[in-house]
Amino acid sequence: MKTNSELIAAVNTLKRGGLVVVRTDTLYGLIALAGHKEAVNKVYHIKNRQPAKQCIVLINKNNGRLMYNSKKE
């Protein structure tokens, strides 16, 4: 994301249960809010991922106490 307005748009999309594609140094990532069940289901569907296979969940160090189970239910 290059601008503040792009960041705000991405955050708003995530809050509404949408998905965002972000570029890293080496690849593109598909992100969703781990606590938003419908968004996690979208990731599994798009990636054709088996429900028993968990996803990586990144947590801000300030909120590290929170634990999410990304297993699709």
Buried (B, 14 or more C-beta within 10 A) or exposed (E): EEEEEEEEEBEEBBEEBBBBEEEEEEEEEEBBBBEBEEBBBBBBEEEEEEEEEEBEEEEEEEEEEEEEEBEBE
